[in-house]
Amino acid sequence: MGEPRSTLNGAHPTLYWHRLEDGRVQCDLCPRHCQLREGKRGACYIRANVDDAIVLTSYGRSSGFCIDPIEKKPLNHFLPGTSVLSFGTAGCNLSCEFCQNWHISKSRQWDTLADEATPEQLARAAQQHQCASVAFTYNDPVIFMEYAVDTALACKELGIKSVAVTAGYIDPAPREAFFRHMDAANVDLKGFTEAFYRKLCHGHLQAVLDTLLYLKQETSVWFEITNLIIPGENDSPAEIASMCQWLVDNLGPEVPLHFSAFHPDFHMMDKPPTPKSTLVQARKLALDAGLHYVYTGNVYDRQGDATLCPQCGELLIGRNWYQLEEWHLVDGHCPQCHHPIPGVFQSEPGHFGRQRIPVRIRDCG
């Protein structure tokens, strides 16, 4: 929607757009390709046409900062047990009817972005709080990629990793520029039919699959996948089995997959929460398809939280929700059969636990 020019002051320049013959400007960041007249915002809300150019209006502003366990992203094979400084902005380039963070991703209130921080301040805050990484999350970081990339560069200077929690809905050129600066990602594969994406996400499946293929084939980014299972929408055994077979065939058996439980939210208050039994069944289907590392989330499931050796079945990492309780990896290998376990591991796990600590960046030195 249009905004008074005064609210667009301080907008940050972007690269991925072009002018149209009719006077509009097209954003080329994601497959939506919003075509905007002067002063109009894109579907993501935070990219807008100002002075005949697409700008990012949320650079340096956030909906909040929090220190989380890395397992909450969820990432189970990336620096287990360590803490991550998490933040997001506002808006999203998908319109999921079931959005679990809708108060941020669907916000049109500018006071949602009440907190401020430069990339350098974020990197220093992560260092001060002994976070191993910074996560761009809560809403999709591809729409604030300039802010995320600058923060990733500042973090790299201090030896801090960068994590993208994303739906992967991005065009090829900005995709390369964005992920070039990421060390890890969790990609939300919301369903496995075009009908699901059109009806419930107002987007397209193939763009997300293309991102997954790109990450596997063209980058060294460590990535894991999350699938939120919604009763009656994407929970059929046939769809889950088809998705898992595609993952095995195209990404390989070692990509970790997280099945997550839905809870009623946003425009899908009529759906029941996902039963634990559905997640357990989905995990079995995934393991039967050949995936080696399959997890369950948003439910208490010690077996579904555990990392096991795919060769001999040895328990390698035992978890209780986001708390590590057992650690048997030896230099990234199973101690029994010496099978290598894919991921980014330190010689010893972190000990952050399951706590969640809100942070005010302006209070950090």
Secondary structure, DSSP 8 states (H G I E B T S, - for coil): -B--GGGGTT-EE-SSEEE-TTS-EEE-SSTT--EE-TTBB-TTSSEEESSSSEEES-TTEESEEEEEEGGGTT-SSBSTT-EEEEEE-S--SS--TT-TTHHHHT---GGGG-EE--HHHHHHHHHHTT-SEEEE-SS-GGGGHHHHHHHHHHHHHTT-EEEEEE-----HHHHHHHHTT-SEEEEE---SSHHHIIIIISS-HHHHHHHHHHHHHH---EEEEEEEE-TTTS--HHHHHHHHHHHHHHH-TTS-EEEEE---BTTBTTS----HHHHHHHHHHHHHHT-S-EEEESS--HHHH-EE-TTT--EEEEEETTEEEEE--BTTB-TTT--B--SB--SS----TT--EEE-GGG--
